[in-house]
Every structure is written in C-alpha cells, then in structure tokens.
C-alpha cells in the first residue's frame, strides 16, 4: 500500500507510519503534508496519543510534529513530558520548547537543579542561555563551581554553564 492510500485519520495507521518515518522508504515530508490535511482535531488527537507510545523515537517524532503544527497544545504536552524520567523525552521536549521560544524558565531551572542526566542538564543550560534568563544566573553559577560532569560528547557541563552566564550577561547589555 502506498502512502497516498493510507488513511492516517485512524490512529493505527497513523502510529504505524510515524514509527517508520525515518526509514528511507518512508517520506517524512509527505507524512507531514498528510497530517496537515487532516481535520485539526484528528491530527492533534493522533499526535497527542502518539506521545504515549512505548517507542521513545516515536514519542520524539510526535513531540516534534505536535509542537511545530500545534504550538499551543504541543507546548503544554512538552511541559508535561519534562516530568517523565526518560532523558531522551526530556531533551526532546526541551528542544521543542527552545525552538518555540516558549517561556518556562522556572520549570527549566528546577529541572536543572534536580536532574542528574548530563544531556538533560546540557539542554536545560542551552535553553536558559538562548532565552537570556537572568533568573538562572545563580543556579548556573553554582553549576560552574560544583559540577564536574560531562555529556556524552565529552563537553563539560560547567563550561557550558559559564558560557551561558556570559551570553545572558551580554543579552542584558543590549
């Protein structure tokens, strides 16, 4: 069956296609076009439902599409997913919130203070720096002084935190 014959208004085929979206034989752009052509309520519901999928890659694809196509509902779902204990989901949600420039700095500061995963911490710092969050400077300063962790690429969290403070201070001068 070709994608043009697929009825993605039903969740089963929608979820099935979403789970294969990064395979070469599947067209991401075509799928997005099909989602956009669905009635808003159906598309939003299917994307929301896909954020509960057991495959974290599917959840990330759904979060990404949900926040791009339906920013209001997508941002609310991203905020909910920051509470999930899976670092991949948290990072994906933070990236979507960052791209939308959604202001939730208190939540991200709290996440940064409590989360142990280096990738979540790294992305939280990037988010706060991008938004120029002066409220985060004390937390970022503590990280500079006390954090000796590195992310999976070997980047020191403390160095990113120092760079974020500099970026925030520069943005305050503008």
C-alpha positions as CSV (number, residue, x, y, z in Angstrom):
1,X,0.0,0.0,0.0
2,X,1.4,3.4,-0.9
3,X,1.3,6.3,1.5
4,X,-1.3,8.0,-0.7
5,X,-3.7,5.1,0.1
6,X,-3.0,5.2,3.8
7,X,-5.8,6.5,6.0
8,X,-4.0,8.2,8.8
9,X,-7.1,9.6,10.3
10,X,-7.3,6.4,12.2
11,X,-4.7,6.1,15.0
12,X,-3.4,2.6,14.0
13,X,-2.1,3.5,10.5
14,X,-1.0,7.0,11.8
15,X,1.1,5.4,14.6
16,X,2.4,2.7,12.2
17,X,3.7,5.3,9.7
18,X,5.1,7.5,12.5
19,X,7.1,4.6,13.8
20,X,8.7,4.1,10.4
21,X,9.1,7.7,9.4
22,X,12.9,7.7,9.5
23,X,13.3,4.7,7.2
24,X,14.4,5.5,3.7
25,X,11.3,4.2,2.0
26,X,9.0,6.5,4.0
27,X,8.6,10.2,3.2
28,X,8.6,12.5,6.2
29,X,7.5,15.5,4.2
30,X,4.7,13.6,2.7
31,X,3.5,12.4,6.1
32,X,3.6,15.9,7.4
33,X,1.6,17.1,4.5
34,X,-1.0,14.4,5.1
35,X,-1.2,15.3,8.8
36,X,-1.7,19.0,7.9
37,X,-4.6,18.0,5.7
38,X,-6.3,16.1,8.4
39,X,-9.0,17.9,10.4
40,X,-7.2,19.8,13.2
41,X,-8.9,17.8,16.0
42,X,-8.0,14.5,14.4
43,X,-4.4,15.4,13.8
44,X,-3.9,16.9,17.2
45,X,-5.5,13.9,18.9
46,X,-3.4,11.4,17.0
47,X,-0.1,13.3,17.7
48,X,-1.1,13.6,21.4
49,X,-1.8,9.9,21.6
50,X,1.5,9.1,19.9
51,X,3.3,10.9,22.8
52,X,2.4,7.9,25.0
53,X,3.9,5.4,22.6
54,X,6.3,2.8,24.1
55,X,9.0,3.5,21.5
56,X,10.8,6.7,22.6
57,X,11.8,7.5,19.0
58,X,8.1,7.6,18.0
59,X,7.4,9.8,21.0
60,X,10.1,12.3,20.0
61,X,8.8,12.4,16.4
62,X,5.3,13.0,17.8
63,X,6.5,15.8,20.1
64,X,8.4,17.4,17.3
65,X,5.5,17.4,15.0
66,X,3.0,18.3,17.7
67,X,4.9,21.4,18.8
68,X,5.5,22.5,15.2
69,X,2.0,22.0,13.9
70,X,0.0,22.9,17.1
71,X,2.3,25.1,19.2
72,X,-0.2,25.7,22.0
73,X,-1.1,22.1,22.6
74,X,2.4,20.9,21.8
75,X,4.0,23.2,24.3
76,X,1.6,22.0,27.1
77,X,2.5,18.4,26.2
78,X,6.2,19.2,26.2
79,X,5.9,20.7,29.7
80,X,4.1,17.6,30.9
81,X,6.8,15.4,29.3
82,X,9.6,17.3,31.2
83,X,8.3,15.4,34.3
84,X,8.9,12.0,32.6
85,X,12.0,10.2,33.9
86,X,13.3,9.4,30.4
87,X,16.2,11.7,29.5
88,X,15.6,11.3,25.7
89,X,12.0,12.6,26.1
90,X,13.1,15.4,28.4
91,X,15.8,16.5,25.9
92,X,13.4,16.3,23.0
93,X,10.8,18.3,24.9
94,X,13.3,21.0,25.9
95,X,14.5,21.3,22.3
96,X,10.9,21.8,21.1
97,X,10.3,24.4,23.8
98,X,13.5,26.1,22.9
99,X,12.6,26.2,19.2
100,X,9.2,27.7,20.1
101,X,10.9,30.1,22.4
102,X,8.3,29.1,25.0
103,X,8.9,30.8,28.3
104,X,9.0,28.3,31.2
105,X,12.3,29.3,32.7
106,X,11.2,28.5,36.3
107,X,10.4,24.9,35.3
108,X,13.7,24.5,33.4
109,X,15.7,26.0,36.3
110,X,14.1,23.5,38.6
111,X,14.8,20.7,36.2
112,X,18.4,21.8,36.0
113,X,18.7,21.8,39.8
114,X,17.3,18.3,40.2
115,X,18.1,16.3,37.1
116,X,21.2,14.2,37.1
117,X,21.4,13.3,33.4
118,X,24.1,15.3,31.7
119,X,22.2,15.6,28.4
120,X,19.1,17.0,30.2
121,X,21.3,19.4,32.1
122,X,23.2,20.4,29.0
123,X,20.0,21.1,27.0
124,X,18.5,23.0,30.0
125,X,21.5,25.3,30.1
126,X,21.3,25.8,26.3
127,X,17.6,26.7,26.7
128,X,18.3,29.2,29.5
129,X,21.1,30.8,27.6
130,X,19.0,31.1,24.4
131,X,16.2,32.8,26.3
132,X,18.6,35.1,28.2
133,X,17.2,34.0,31.6
134,X,18.7,36.3,34.2
135,X,16.7,34.3,36.8
136,X,19.0,31.4,36.1
137,X,22.3,33.0,36.9
138,X,22.6,31.8,40.5
139,X,21.9,28.3,39.5
140,X,24.3,28.5,36.6
141,X,27.0,29.9,38.9
142,X,26.6,27.0,41.3
143,X,27.0,24.6,38.4
144,X,30.2,26.4,37.3
145,X,31.6,26.0,40.8
146,X,30.4,22.5,41.7
147,X,29.6,20.4,38.6
148,X,32.3,18.3,37.1
149,X,30.2,16.1,34.8
150,X,30.5,15.9,31.1
151,X,27.9,15.0,28.5
152,X,28.2,12.0,26.1
153,X,30.3,14.1,23.7
154,X,32.8,15.0,26.4
155,X,31.6,18.6,26.8
156,X,31.9,19.8,30.4
157,X,28.6,21.0,31.9
158,X,30.4,23.7,34.0
159,X,32.0,25.2,30.9
160,X,28.6,25.4,29.1
161,X,27.2,27.0,32.3
162,X,29.9,29.6,32.3
163,X,29.3,30.4,28.6
164,X,25.6,30.6,29.3
165,X,26.2,33.2,32.1
166,X,28.3,35.2,29.7
167,X,25.6,35.0,27.0
168,X,22.9,36.1,29.4
169,X,25.0,39.0,30.7
170,X,25.7,40.1,27.1
171,X,22.0,40.0,26.3
172,X,21.2,42.1,29.3
173,X,23.5,44.8,28.0
174,X,21.6,45.1,24.7
